[in-house]
Amino acid sequence: MVDVFSRRIVGWKAARNMTAPLVIDALNMVAWTRRNSDLAGVICHSDAGSQYTPIADTDRLDDIGAAPSIGTIGNSFDNAMAETTIGLFKTELHRNPAGLARNGGPWRGLDDLELAVCGWVSWFNTERLHSELDDRTPTEIEDDYRHPSQPEAA
C-alpha cells in the first residue's frame, strides 16, 4: 500500500495466496505505520480483485477511518501507482539494491521472501531516490512535510 503524496510504502504483506486476510494484514500495517496520524478521509484505492472486495476489507477500512475506492475490472490505469510500484519491486528486488544476502532469490520459503521484501521496502522508503519527488526519498518528503509539532511517523 503506497501513500500517494510521499510514494512511501506504508503497508505490505507476503503470502502464498491472494486472499482477504492478506489485505487485512497490509491494512493493519498501514494502521500501525500511521498510528500517530488521523486517517479519516484517506482513500484506499485498489483494483477489483476478489481479495479487495470482501466485507471484512471494507470493515477494516472503516475501522481505521479510510474509504474504499475500487477501480474498474481489467483497467490497470485505475491503479497506476500501485502497478508501477509492483513493477519496480519485481525489477529491483532481483537486482539486490539493499545489498542483503539472498535478497534477489531464489528463496527457500516464505520467511526468506518476507525478509527480502522487508529489506527492499526499507531501502525503497529511505534510500531510493524518486524522480517524481525531485530525486528525494519518501522519508525525506514526509520529514519535510511534517510540522515540527507532529509526532514522527513509524
C-alpha positions, 0 to 999 in steps of 0.5 A: 500500500503506497501513500500517494503524496510521499510514494512511501510504502506504508503497508505490505504483506507476503503470502502464498495466496491472494486472499482477504486476510492478506489485505487485512494484514497490509491494512493493519500495517498501514494502521500501525505505520500511521498510528500517530496520524488521523486517517479519516478521509484517506482513500484506499484505492485498489483494483477489483480483485476478489481479495479487495472486495470482501466485507471484512476489507471494507470493515477494516477500512472503516475501522481505521477511518479510510474509504474504499475506492475500487477501480474498474475490472481489467483497467490497470490505469485505475491503479497506476501507482500501485502497478508501477510500484509492483513493477519496480519491486519485481525489477529491483528486488532481483537486482539486490539494491539493499545489498542483503544476502539472498535478497534477489532469490531464489528463496527457500520459503516464505520467511526468506521472501518476507525478509527480502521484501522487508529489506527492499521496502526499507531501502525503497522508503529511505534510500531510493531516490524518486524522480517524481519527488525531485530525486528525494526519498519518501522519508525525506518528503514526509520529514519535510512535510511534517510540522515540527509539532507532529509526532514522527511517523513509524 
